[in-house]
């Protein structure tokens, strides 16, 4: 991490991925959907180490994101951008200025909510480009955490929107076999579900690994925030499907139905996201057998990611190797990606808290 911090040219240059053969990160601007993960990594690192120099960097990279709300305010990824950065920062420092930024981000996010559909619009650009009048992606389950937080901090209407989004997603975006569509397309006027498709998976009816991970994590979080049993059951069903088809090394291929397995790229990011989610899921409900299963699976995933096969060590400045970003676009194939590192560190910290008898989720 110190090597990365020494090489980053400016606070608005955000690490995103590392190309094959490179040691250093490739950078994106603050408006990239991944911009919150690097400051989030720094906050987790400061929380773990108490290193004041890392805290200073965490503050600087976090506060560099503030202009997003002016430059790019209609963005369904504001949860990723702000909750991972300002959210962790506020949790650790209780800086009141961070609270105001988070509330402003939530206010912006809900402008994409369509009450006729009951979900947040994901990609305004796809409305005309793909003829998707109102589209909602699996990833968007993660951005609901910002809305639940806002509801507890003065924006009470955000709660109903977050619950509706999860309920509509649960009804329409999960197939009978408990795999998830990446994208749900709705009629923006009447709210009817039109079809389920993919954008980053192999096919419309395939199980894109990271999309399934977003679902597991998102519905687990929704149960934590609402206590609604249907969200817990959905998280469990999605998790069971993910686990049932895991390969022996506990790290999925980028899509469970990709045609050339075992010669397909892996996705360590999906493994890291799921491990973090499973640790929390293992504390929920009253089925001890399931709880044990989720805890054991999470620990096995973490052990695999910590092995020589997946841990970067001196190969480059990332923590994890072998993530896959967007296979259909042939971008970020089998490379380190910043959100893989973020959720890996989060999983490690959650495991540490679990072993200490503390709450797994702290945000």
C-alpha positions as CSV (number, residue, x, y, z in Angstrom):
1,X,0.0,0.0,0.0
2,X,2.8,2.4,0.8
3,X,4.3,1.8,-2.6
4,X,0.9,2.7,-4.2
5,X,0.6,5.8,-2.1
6,X,4.0,7.0,-3.1
7,X,3.3,6.6,-6.8
8,X,-0.2,8.0,-7.1
9,X,0.2,11.4,-8.9
10,X,-2.7,13.2,-7.3
11,X,-5.6,12.7,-5.0
12,X,-8.1,12.8,-7.9
13,X,-6.2,10.0,-9.6
14,X,-7.9,6.8,-8.3
15,X,-6.4,3.3,-8.6
16,X,-8.6,1.0,-10.6
17,X,-6.6,-2.0,-12.1
18,X,-3.2,-3.2,-13.0
19,X,-2.3,-4.3,-16.5
20,X,-0.5,-7.6,-17.2
21,X,3.2,-7.2,-16.6
22,X,2.8,-3.9,-14.7
23,X,3.4,-3.3,-11.0
24,X,1.7,0.1,-10.7
25,X,-2.0,0.9,-10.8
26,X,-3.9,2.4,-13.8
27,X,-5.9,5.4,-12.6
28,X,-9.3,6.7,-13.3
29,X,-11.0,10.0,-12.4
30,X,-13.3,10.6,-9.5
31,X,-16.4,10.1,-11.7
32,X,-15.5,6.4,-12.3
33,X,-18.0,4.1,-10.5
34,X,-15.0,2.5,-8.6
35,X,-13.7,5.8,-7.2
36,X,-14.9,5.1,-3.6
37,X,-13.0,1.8,-3.2
38,X,-9.5,3.2,-2.8
39,X,-10.3,5.6,0.0
40,X,-12.4,2.8,1.5
41,X,-9.3,0.6,1.5
42,X,-7.3,3.4,3.2
43,X,-10.0,3.8,5.9
44,X,-10.0,0.0,6.6
45,X,-6.2,0.1,6.7
46,X,-6.2,3.0,9.2
47,X,-8.8,1.3,11.3
48,X,-6.7,-1.9,11.5
49,X,-3.3,-0.2,12.0
50,X,-4.0,3.1,13.7
51,X,-1.4,4.6,11.3
52,X,-2.0,8.4,11.3
53,X,-0.3,8.9,8.0
54,X,-2.7,6.5,6.3
55,X,-5.5,8.4,8.0
56,X,-4.3,11.6,6.4
57,X,-4.3,9.9,3.0
58,X,-7.7,8.4,3.6
59,X,-9.1,11.9,4.3
60,X,-7.4,13.4,1.3
61,X,-8.6,10.8,-1.2
62,X,-12.1,10.8,0.4
63,X,-12.5,14.6,0.2
64,X,-11.3,14.6,-3.4
65,X,-14.6,12.8,-4.3
66,X,-16.9,15.6,-3.2
67,X,-17.2,17.3,-6.6
68,X,-18.9,14.2,-8.0
69,X,-22.2,15.5,-6.8
70,X,-21.8,18.6,-9.0
71,X,-20.1,16.9,-12.0
72,X,-22.0,13.6,-12.2
73,X,-25.0,13.8,-9.8
74,X,-27.4,11.4,-11.5
75,X,-25.5,8.2,-11.0
76,X,-26.9,5.0,-9.5
77,X,-23.4,4.1,-8.3
78,X,-23.3,7.0,-5.7
79,X,-23.5,4.3,-3.0
80,X,-20.3,2.7,-4.2
81,X,-18.6,6.0,-4.6
82,X,-19.7,7.6,-1.3
83,X,-20.6,4.9,1.1
84,X,-17.3,3.1,0.8
85,X,-15.4,6.3,1.2
86,X,-17.3,8.9,3.2
87,X,-19.3,6.2,4.9
88,X,-16.3,4.5,6.3
89,X,-14.8,7.8,7.1
90,X,-17.8,9.0,9.0
91,X,-18.1,5.7,10.9
92,X,-14.5,6.0,12.0
93,X,-14.2,9.8,12.6
94,X,-17.8,11.0,13.1
95,X,-16.8,14.1,11.1
96,X,-20.2,16.0,10.7
97,X,-19.1,17.3,7.3
98,X,-19.0,13.7,6.0
99,X,-22.6,13.2,7.2
100,X,-23.8,16.1,5.1
101,X,-22.0,14.8,2.0
102,X,-23.6,11.3,2.5
103,X,-27.0,12.8,2.9
104,X,-26.5,14.9,-0.3
105,X,-25.4,11.7,-2.1
106,X,-28.6,9.9,-1.0
107,X,-30.7,12.9,-2.1
108,X,-29.1,12.6,-5.5
109,X,-29.4,8.8,-5.7
110,X,-33.2,8.9,-5.1
111,X,-33.7,11.2,-8.1
112,X,-33.3,8.0,-10.2
113,X,-36.1,6.2,-8.3
114,X,-39.2,5.5,-10.5
115,X,-42.3,5.0,-8.2
116,X,-44.2,3.3,-11.1
117,X,-41.5,0.6,-11.2
118,X,-40.4,0.8,-7.6
119,X,-36.7,0.6,-8.3
120,X,-33.8,3.0,-9.1
121,X,-32.9,3.5,-12.7
122,X,-29.4,2.1,-13.3
123,X,-28.3,3.3,-16.7
124,X,-30.0,6.3,-18.2
125,X,-27.9,5.9,-21.3
126,X,-29.3,2.5,-22.0
127,X,-32.9,3.7,-22.2
128,X,-32.4,4.8,-25.9
129,X,-29.3,2.8,-26.8
130,X,-30.7,-0.6,-25.8
131,X,-34.4,0.3,-25.7
132,X,-34.5,-0.5,-22.0
133,X,-37.1,2.0,-20.8
134,X,-36.2,1.5,-17.1
135,X,-33.3,-0.8,-16.3
136,X,-32.1,-2.1,-12.9
137,X,-28.9,-4.0,-12.5
138,X,-28.0,-6.5,-9.8
139,X,-25.1,-4.2,-8.7
140,X,-27.7,-1.7,-7.6
141,X,-28.6,-3.8,-4.6
142,X,-25.3,-2.5,-3.1
143,X,-26.3,1.1,-3.3
144,X,-29.3,0.6,-1.1
145,X,-27.1,0.7,1.9
146,X,-26.6,4.4,1.5
147,X,-30.4,4.8,1.4
148,X,-30.9,2.8,4.6
149,X,-28.2,4.9,6.3
150,X,-29.8,8.1,5.1
151,X,-33.2,6.9,6.5
152,X,-31.7,6.6,9.9
153,X,-30.2,10.1,9.6
154,X,-33.1,12.2,8.7
155,X,-34.2,11.1,5.2
156,X,-37.0,8.7,6.3
157,X,-38.5,8.4,2.8
158,X,-35.3,6.7,1.7
159,X,-36.3,3.6,3.7
160,X,-39.4,2.9,1.7
161,X,-37.6,3.4,-1.6
162,X,-34.8,1.0,-0.6
163,X,-37.3,-1.7,0.6
164,X,-39.3,-1.3,-2.6
165,X,-36.2,-1.6,-4.8
166,X,-35.2,-4.8,-3.0
167,X,-38.8,-6.3,-3.2
168,X,-39.2,-5.6,-6.9
169,X,-35.7,-7.0,-7.6
170,X,-36.5,-10.1,-5.5
171,X,-39.7,-10.6,-7.5
172,X,-38.4,-10.1,-11.0
173,X,-34.6,-10.5,-11.1
174,X,-34.2,-13.8,-9.5
175,X,-34.8,-16.9,-11.7
176,X,-36.6,-20.0,-10.5
177,X,-33.3,-21.8,-10.0
178,X,-32.1,-18.9,-7.7
179,X,-29.6,-17.4,-10.1
180,X,-29.9,-13.7,-10.9
181,X,-30.3,-11.8,-14.1
182,X,-27.8,-9.1,-14.4
183,X,-30.3,-6.6,-15.8
184,X,-34.1,-6.3,-15.3
185,X,-35.9,-4.2,-17.9
186,X,-39.2,-2.6,-17.0
187,X,-41.9,-0.5,-18.6
188,X,-41.2,3.0,-17.2
189,X,-44.8,4.0,-17.4
190,X,-46.7,1.0,-16.1
191,X,-43.9,-0.6,-14.1
192,X,-44.3,-4.1,-15.7
193,X,-41.3,-6.4,-15.9
194,X,-40.4,-6.8,-19.6
195,X,-37.3,-9.1,-19.6
196,X,-34.1,-10.2,-17.9
197,X,-30.9,-9.8,-19.8
198,X,-27.2,-9.5,-19.3
199,X,-24.6,-6.9,-20.0
200,X,-21.4,-8.2,-18.4
201,X,-22.3,-11.9,-18.2
202,X,-21.9,-14.6,-20.8
203,X,-25.6,-14.8,-21.8
204,X,-29.0,-13.6,-20.7
205,X,-29.7,-16.9,-19.0
206,X,-26.2,-17.5,-17.5
207,X,-25.1,-16.9,-14.0
208,X,-22.6,-14.0,-14.0
209,X,-20.6,-14.6,-10.9
210,X,-20.2,-11.1,-9.6
211,X,-23.9,-10.3,-10.2
212,X,-24.8,-13.3,-8.0
213,X,-22.3,-11.9,-5.4
214,X,-24.0,-8.5,-5.4
215,X,-27.3,-10.2,-4.8
216,X,-26.0,-12.2,-1.9
217,X,-24.4,-9.2,-0.2
218,X,-27.3,-6.9,-1.0
219,X,-30.1,-9.0,0.3
220,X,-28.1,-9.9,3.4
221,X,-27.7,-6.2,4.1
222,X,-31.4,-5.6,3.4
223,X,-32.3,-8.2,6.0
224,X,-30.0,-6.6,8.5
225,X,-31.6,-3.2,7.9
226,X,-35.3,-4.3,7.8
227,X,-35.6,-7.7,9.6
228,X,-37.8,-8.9,6.7
229,X,-37.6,-12.7,6.6
230,X,-38.1,-12.8,2.8
231,X,-34.8,-10.9,2.3
232,X,-33.0,-13.4,4.5
233,X,-34.5,-16.3,2.6
234,X,-33.5,-14.7,-0.7
235,X,-29.9,-14.1,0.5
236,X,-29.7,-17.7,1.6
237,X,-31.1,-19.1,-1.7
238,X,-28.7,-16.9,-3.7
239,X,-25.8,-18.0,-1.5
240,X,-26.7,-21.7,-1.7
241,X,-26.7,-21.4,-5.5
242,X,-23.3,-19.7,-5.6
243,X,-21.8,-22.3,-3.2
244,X,-23.3,-25.3,-4.9
245,X,-21.5,-24.5,-8.2
246,X,-18.1,-23.3,-6.8
247,X,-15.0,-25.0,-8.2
248,X,-12.6,-26.8,-5.9
249,X,-10.5,-23.8,-5.2
250,X,-13.5,-21.8,-4.0
251,X,-13.0,-19.0,-6.5
252,X,-15.6,-18.9,-9.3
253,X,-15.0,-18.5,-13.0
254,X,-16.2,-15.1,-14.2
255,X,-19.5,-16.7,-15.3
256,X,-20.7,-20.0,-14.0
257,X,-22.0,-20.9,-17.5
258,X,-19.1,-19.7,-19.6
259,X,-18.5,-22.2,-22.4
260,X,-14.8,-23.0,-22.0
261,X,-14.5,-23.9,-18.3
262,X,-11.9,-24.7,-17.0
263,X,-10.1,-22.5,-19.5
264,X,-12.1,-19.4,-18.6
265,X,-10.8,-16.5,-16.4
266,X,-11.5,-16.6,-12.7
267,X,-13.1,-13.7,-10.8
268,X,-11.5,-13.2,-7.4
269,X,-13.7,-10.1,-6.9
270,X,-16.8,-12.3,-6.9
271,X,-15.1,-14.5,-4.3
272,X,-14.1,-11.6,-2.1
273,X,-17.6,-10.0,-2.2
274,X,-19.3,-13.3,-1.4
275,X,-16.9,-14.1,1.5
276,X,-17.6,-10.8,3.1
277,X,-21.4,-11.3,2.6
278,X,-21.3,-14.9,3.9
279,X,-19.6,-13.9,7.1
280,X,-22.5,-11.6,7.9
281,X,-25.1,-14.1,6.7
282,X,-23.6,-16.7,9.0
283,X,-24.8,-14.6,12.0
284,X,-28.4,-14.4,10.8
285,X,-31.5,-16.5,11.2
286,X,-31.9,-19.5,13.5
287,X,-30.7,-22.4,11.2
288,X,-27.4,-23.4,12.8
289,X,-26.5,-25.8,10.0
290,X,-26.8,-23.0,7.4
291,X,-24.9,-20.6,9.6
292,X,-22.0,-23.0,10.0
293,X,-22.1,-23.7,6.2
294,X,-21.8,-20.0,5.4
295,X,-19.0,-19.4,8.0
296,X,-17.0,-22.4,6.8
297,X,-17.4,-21.4,3.1
298,X,-16.4,-17.9,3.8
299,X,-13.2,-19.0,5.6
300,X,-12.4,-21.4,2.8
301,X,-12.8,-18.7,0.2
302,X,-10.5,-16.3,2.3
303,X,-7.9,-19.1,2.7
304,X,-7.9,-19.6,-1.1
305,X,-7.6,-15.9,-1.8
306,X,-4.7,-15.8,0.7
307,X,-2.8,-18.5,-1.1
308,X,0.1,-18.1,-3.5
309,X,-2.3,-18.6,-6.5
310,X,-4.3,-15.4,-5.7
311,X,-2.3,-13.2,-3.4
312,X,-0.2,-10.7,-5.4
313,X,2.7,-10.4,-2.9
314,X,5.6,-8.8,-4.8
315,X,4.1,-9.2,-8.3
316,X,2.4,-5.8,-8.2
317,X,0.9,-3.2,-5.9
318,X,-2.5,-4.9,-5.5
319,X,-3.5,-7.5,-2.9
320,X,-5.3,-9.9,-5.2
321,X,-4.7,-11.3,-8.7
322,X,-7.2,-12.9,-11.1
323,X,-10.3,-10.7,-11.2
324,X,-12.4,-10.2,-14.3
325,X,-14.2,-6.9,-14.9
326,X,-16.1,-7.0,-18.2
327,X,-15.5,-10.1,-20.3
328,X,-18.0,-9.2,-23.2
329,X,-16.1,-5.9,-23.7
330,X,-12.7,-7.7,-23.3
331,X,-11.7,-5.3,-20.5
332,X,-10.0,-6.1,-17.2
333,X,-9.6,-9.8,-18.0
334,X,-7.6,-11.7,-15.3
335,X,-6.1,-8.7,-13.6
336,X,-6.1,-7.1,-10.2
337,X,-9.1,-4.7,-9.7
338,X,-9.5,-2.3,-6.8
339,X,-12.9,-3.5,-5.6
340,X,-11.6,-7.0,-5.3
341,X,-9.0,-5.7,-2.8
342,X,-11.7,-3.6,-1.0
343,X,-14.0,-6.6,-0.3
344,X,-11.1,-8.9,0.5
345,X,-9.9,-6.5,3.2
346,X,-13.5,-6.1,4.4
347,X,-13.9,-9.8,4.6
348,X,-10.7,-10.1,6.7
349,X,-11.8,-7.4,9.0
350,X,-15.3,-9.0,9.4
351,X,-13.7,-12.4,10.2
352,X,-11.5,-10.7,12.8
353,X,-14.6,-9.1,14.4
354,X,-16.5,-12.3,14.2
355,X,-13.7,-14.2,16.0
356,X,-13.7,-11.5,18.7
357,X,-17.5,-11.9,19.2
358,X,-18.2,-8.4,17.8
359,X,-20.8,-7.3,15.2
360,X,-19.7,-8.3,11.7
361,X,-21.1,-5.2,9.9
362,X,-20.1,-1.9,11.4
363,X,-21.4,0.7,9.0
